[in-house]
């Protein structure tokens, strides 16, 4: 973390060569290379990592994207695609020796088809703008990352983003139908179909969450859903964090699939309440927000069942939103949790491990113990219903050793997530941030399979190099090289 | 169709070599090669295509699977994995010069975890057996292909099977969490996680529906769902097929997601009713079965809304199942539709095109016109809610020219499916049956991407050769070679 990676040895001759080639197809306003012009692109939402790109390209048409890629392929120049730059794992950290390809100018909603319940979008369209445009038809786009005001649908596809509602409505991959994407050779791939399924290998799923390593997306067709008749939210308070974790497991075990099921602990509610005024009970060790949506009758019955489970799980207080305004207030606190961390600590480090729901009490206990062990506070705020943890480790980078302890604490949480059968990332991606943890999660053979897939689309490893999938060499250096019992040999290592 | 592909030029020396190598690791009872012993494996559910395998292997352990694959890889012997053999596109058609690898003996349910709501299964476990075993916990496995009594979960994964309930509950890919699979080199890949998402490229989705071309699956962990409190089914009758199609579009447009939405036309109900006695109105040109499931209140309200849409769409009769027995009777007719086709025609050809739901009326009209054009009757029975058409073209193979006309009729339906933005297969797979249609659906670049993925996992193309993805050479011969406007060059053709 906090690795400021400058472009120390920028090769000016190389920069001139690339700029000259791109200048033939892009106007000057779409081609940046002066230090002060490329500075705004030095990082994404994981601002601890920064690096100045050699060149920034801002195309406006598919034709320009295609030509940029062909030039970069011919000259063997690395290319990193960037959406809104809200990513939290450094997936859009620019290449110091290559082109940052911004898709910010691809902002058009190309078509909304209310009969088919689909929207055809350029990749730079903001997530929330989709639902805003669909509102007139009574429709909306379900995946709702916390950054939905700013983040773009292209980035959502690249990271397979989730959000509060993905427990019931699925991740990005479950809510898209088609993609147009260009390979590094500049070849157009038309992926998916208007039907429920598509023939051939599932390239739609393969591209989704591939973090810009396989192709550059230039169009996304998403599914739209009818806006539910009604939504209502329960706020349940608990005097122990573990009890709240158990309540989550009980809700799921009761066969209820809430529209959202989020947890916040006392540090979090205390940080948020003063400026959001959500009405959270500040003496509770943890609160759950549990939402029901659907038709009137369904919501009424489901809310009763949710209340019963909360009481049976030892909730000290159970409140049901009495109005749409109150429901939105409940959620406003949750949505402000990350920014609020800045009010209680100079720095924080957000984790994204995802675990089987039944392991929640165990993992929450372990995080409490780790917090004592490392002498660092931790805010627990997360998508409880789908086991997607976002512990925020609070630290002060100016205190010697705190950053290192924070990183060790985070690494232990990820190891634990893997140990209980979970994964190191639920929705933020691997990027540069969790690349070492990939060596923990996967064995040599799975990593080799990832590299083989990468080579199938990008044999020279020009698209977003150094992200998402570690080299076997890196894992060996990191001291992790899993070999499954059943295997006797390794595949040839890919050369990148 | 009806292509009986014998093993005309079986290489006896080669057969001896392969049998000798496999005999070192398999008991005699697990290794078949005499003509009469391998005969039962000559085809799957697409019995028009038959071919005798050179060798049949019946392993019982992962270790044996691994060794078989290593031997086949070393000797460069093709391998076709087979589950229950119920596939409808010839995906398990054996190799005349290779090993049919039956997973029929992998029949154990390894674990049911009611807290995590998962089941860990060997691939030969029957689809219905999963729900039977989960019943004691109030859970079930949602995807329910018509063949669920017989078909196996491994085959379901290989084909990404659907079923009556996949409109609401998703395809196989949406209902599995983890796979254990062996590459052709005999390397174990552990894919997926117990969390909602997994890091790295989505190999879980890539394997699902890959029709045995990428790896051999030896274990599947599926998600289980709570059995709904209640289910109720509407039977709606229409005096025109197109009106029934419009009613489907209207249900979806009203924001209702039924648990099942199936259509049968008059020929189908007439064929089924005499022996199922479902109580279908035989004067109706088409009927819809529309199911609601969930909690009591939700079902009651949803059924009312469904009834209103059916009436508004011009239904001549709307009946609601008054008991669980009646609900099951409604469905019994639907489930018997395929076998019933045998009562009204010597032969039938089942299609599987999937289209956007809004195109239903147009496509149904076109099928009626094509039926007249080719002078062949067609039973329309299908998963209407997800646009997955199963027209059954009725023909008599003994009448000169009928088979050819049937194939042309079918090809026109698939072309039309592609034209309206759909796809050539919803749930039955491509196999050998629809391999030419793949040339219609995909351009050269998409096919090249498929081949690159294949080569990443199986560079010598030993796993299920000749299935699912046509060579570019084949498409050129078939007279279809799409080239997208945006592309100037092709990738190198793979050598298989």
Interface residues (C-beta under 8 A of the other chain):
Chain A: X62 X63 X66 X113 X114 X115 X116 X117 X138 X160 X162 X166 X167 X170 X171 X173 X174 X183 X185 X186 X187 X188 X189 X190 X191 X193 X194 X195 X196 X197 X198 X199 X200 X201 X202 X203 X205 X206 X208 X209 X210 X214 X225 X226 X227 X249 X252 X253 X254 X255 X294 X295 X296 X297 X298 X300 X301 X302 X305 X353 X354 X355 X356 X357 X358 X386 X387 X388 X417 X420 X421 X422 X423 X424 X425 X426 X427 X430 X434 X437 X438 X441 X442 X443 X445 X446 X449 X450 X452 X453 X454 X455 X456 X457 X468 X469 X484 X486 X487 X488 X489 X491
Chain B: X62 X63 X66 X113 X114 X115 X116 X117 X138 X160 X162 X166 X167 X170 X171 X173 X174 X183 X185 X186 X187 X188 X189 X190 X191 X193 X194 X195 X196 X197 X198 X199 X200 X201 X202 X203 X205 X206 X208 X209 X210 X214 X225 X226 X227 X249 X252 X253 X254 X255 X294 X295 X296 X297 X298 X300 X301 X302 X305 X353 X354 X355 X356 X357 X358 X386 X387 X388 X417 X420 X421 X422 X423 X424 X425 X426 X427 X430 X434 X437 X438 X441 X442 X443 X445 X446 X449 X450 X452 X453 X454 X455 X456 X457 X468 X469 X484 X486 X487 X488 X489 X491
